[in-house]
């Protein structure tokens, strides 16, 4: 019966460490999402950069607005 009781002194310390790192979860998650989305944003910006001025006008954009769209979207997402 005693074989199932954890008498290791490491267990309480490990719980305390995970508790301290638990607060880092949300910022780390946001950072990982930002890094993941960075590739997508770059791909879209590159694709829009390849369009002609006429094609951009057809979708209601100017060349100077391409990067600012993502800046505004990121600010609104927060």
Secondary structure, 3 states (H helix, E strand, C coil): CHHHCCCCCHHHHHHHHHHHHHCCHHHHHHHHHHHHHHHHHHHHHHHHHHCCHHHHHHCCCCHHHHHHHHHHHHHHHC
